Amino acid sequence: MTTTAPPPVLGTPLPARQRRSRGPRRRYRLVSPLALLVLWEAAARTGLLPADKVPAPSLVAATGWRLAADGSLWEHLVSSLSRAGIGLAIGGTLAVALAAAAALLRLGDDIVDPPVQMARMLPHLGLVPLLIIWVGIGEELKISLVALGSFFPLYFNTYAGIRDIDQRLVEAAKTCGLDQWQRLRHVVLPGALPSLFLGLRLAIGAAWLSLVVGEQVNAQTGIGFLMMEAREFAQTDVVVFGLLVYAALGLLSDTLIRIAERRTLAWRRGLQAT
């Protein structure tokens, strides 16, 4: 006589064995980045990589320590973070609001979605000359670029997430007596959250990419300004360090979003790698 294990209940915590296995897996993910750093250091020290083109990681780390010690790094970092935060807040708020209007309302779909679909074909970084004419070369330009870069990924993923909700779930909620706002809260919002989080991760990546370009136009502070100033004096180590700072900021923000997604969508069980 064979017995089958009962199916897992939605929302139950993971077994202890699966929770314990996450620790070694996270350590394994550090192997390839550390191996790349070792190879980079070895190639730079043996002369395979010219020092004036690609400095060794140890030299880049020493440069970063020096910039952190004299306080200049933190000044530029705060400026970049504030620009990215303000631009992402503006672009993200507009994207979610317009996507919800276009996905939930027939009139919104007819009015909002067509111009957004046309605008997404334009590379937003190619709009820099036009934005300079419109808003100048000050802080407004940097924030506008970040807002534009974060708008489209979040809009399209939110729109698709709402439209992909099974209509039968909405009809079932209506049959159970839920009003319109209750259906939005208990059916539409949970159903669209996975796509919204995906759009947010893509929007953050686009925001940092836009900021790299924006901070190279008439900036006085910021990581991009630090890199442009270092380029003038052929300080390759500072340029490489600035790129690594951008990469670290992007990775950190993506990690925070993934943690928030995992906790918010604890009820969803996705496919696990084997």
N, C-alpha and C positions, 0 to 999 in steps of 0.2 A: 504494500500500500504506500503510495507516494503522497506527500503533502506539499502544497505550494505556499510560499510566503505571501502574506497579505500585501496588497499594493500599498505603496507609501501614501500617506495622507498629505494633501496639499498644505504646504506651509509648515510641515514638521521639520525640526532641525536635522542637519546631516548627521549620519552616524559618526561615532568618535573616531573610527578608523579613517574615514574620509577627511575629517578635520585634521587629524595628525599628519596625513599625507601632504597637506598643503605646505607645511614648513619646508621639507626637503625639496619640493618642487620649486618653491620660490628661490631657494639657494641654487638650484640647478640653472635657473634663468640668468644667474650672474656669471656663469662660466664663459659663455661666448663673449660678452663685453670685456671681461678681464683678459681673455685670451687676445682680443684685438688690441687692447692697451699694451700688453706685453710685446706683441709683434710690432706695434707702432714704435715703442721705445727702442726695441732692438734694431729696427731698420734705421731709425734716426741716429743712433749711436754708431752704427757701422758705416754710415755714409750712403746707404741705399736711398734715403730720402734727404735731399739737400736741406740744411738747417735754415737757410734763408727763405725757403718755400714752405716747408712743413716742419716746424719745431717739434722737439720731443715732448711727450706728455709731462715729463718732470719739469721742463722749462715752462710749459703752459701753466702747470700747477703753481710753480713759484711766482709767476706773474700774477695769477689770481690771488695768491696770498698777499702779495705786495699791494694790489689794488684794494683788497679788503682791509688791510692794515691801515692804509692812509685815509680810508673812508670814502674814496671816490666811487668805489663799486656800489656801495649802498645808495648813494645819491642817484646814480644812473638807474639802479634797479628799481627804486621807488617810483621814478618817473615812468619807466616802462610799464610797471605793474598798474599804475594809476590809469595810463592811457588804455591799456588792454582791458582793464575792468570797466571803465566808462563806455568804451566802444562796444564791448560785448554786451553790456547791460542794455544799451540803446538798440543795437541790432537784434539781440535776442528777444527783447520785449516786442518789438515791431513784428518780428518773424512769427512768434507764437500767436500774437493777436490776429494778424492777417491770415495765417494758415487756418486758425480755428474758424474765422469768418468765411473763408473760401470753402472749407470742407463741410461746414455744418449748414450753411445758408446757400440756397440756389442763387439768390441775387449776389451774394458775395463771391460765389464761384464765377459768375458771369462778369463781374466788375474787377475783382482783384487778381484772379489767377492769370488771365491772358497777358496783362502787362508785365507781371512777374516772370512768366515764361519767356517773354521776349527779352527782358532785361538780363536774365541769367546767361544768355548767349554772349553777352559782352564781358570780356575779362575786366574785373573791377580794378586791377592794378593798371590797366591801360587807360583808366579814367583820371589818372593823376593830373595831366595837364588841364583837363576840364575842371577838376576839383580845385586846382590852384586858382583858376579864374573865379570860381564861385565862392570859395571860403578862404582863400589866401594860403599862405605858407606857414601859418602858426599852428597852434595845438588843434584847431578845428580840422585841419587836414589829416593829422594822424588819427584822430578819433573817428573821422568819417571813413577812412580806409578800413579801420578795424570793424566798424559797424557794418560796412558793406560786405567785408569778407565773411563775417559771422552770420549775416542775414540769410543768405541763400541755402546753405546746408541745413540750417535749423528749420527754415520755412518748408522746404520740400520733404524733409523727413517727418515733420509734424503733420503736414497735409496728408502724406501717404499713410501715416499711422492711424489717423482718424478714418480715412476712407477704407482702410483694410479691415476695420471692425466688422464682424459678422452682423448683418442686419437682423438675423434671427435673435441675437442676444438683445438688441434694442427692442424688438417686438415682444420678447418674453418679459423684459423689464416693464414695458408698458402694460402688459397683461397683468403683472403682479401689482399694479397700482402705483408705480413710481411716476412722479411728475417729471417735467422736463429737466429741472435742475438736478433732481436725484438721479436721473438717467445719465446726465453728464458726469456726475461725481462717481457713480458706482459702476458705470459701463464704459463710457467714452474715455474718461481720463485713465483708468487702469489699462484699457486696451491700447491707448496711444503712447503710454509711457515708454515702452521699449524703443520705439522709433524716435521718440523725443530725446531720450538719452543718447542714442546713436547720433542724432543730428547735433546735439550739444557737443559731443566729442569731436565731430568733424568741424563744428563752428569754432571751437577753441583752437584747433590746429590752423584753420584759415586765419583766425585773429592774430596769432603770433607771426604767421607769414606776412600778413599785411603790415604788422607793426615794424618788421624788419625793413620794409621798403619805406614806410612813412617816416621812420626816425632818421633816414638818410637824406631827408629834404629839410634844410634849414632848421635843424634841431640844435639845441644847446645842451641838452641832457638826454640821457637814455643810453641803453646798451648799443643801439644802432649808431648814435653819435660817437660813442666811445670807439667803435670799430672804424668809422670814417676818419676820425682824428688820427687813429693809429695807422691807417693806410697812408696818410700824408707823410708820416715819418718812417714808413716801411717797418713798422713794428708788427711783424707777422704773428708773434706770440700773443699779442693783445687781440688781434683779429680772430685768431683761432679760439682764444678764451671766450670772446664774445659769442661766437657761434655755439660753443659748448654751453654757455649760460642760456641762450635761447632754447637749445635742445633740452636742457635740464628743466627749464620752466614749462616747456610743452609736455615733457614726460610727467612732471609732478602734477600738473593740472589734469592730465588725462587719467592718472592714477586716482586722484581724488574723485573724479567723476565716476570711475569704475567702482570705487568703494561705495559711493552714494547709490549707484545703480544696483549693486549687489544687495544692499540693505533695503532699498525701496522695493525691489522686485524679488524679495525673498520667496514669494509664492511661486515664482516661475522656475522650472527645472530645465535648463538647457542641456544640450549634448556635451558630455565630458570627454576630453581627449584621453585616448588609451595608450 
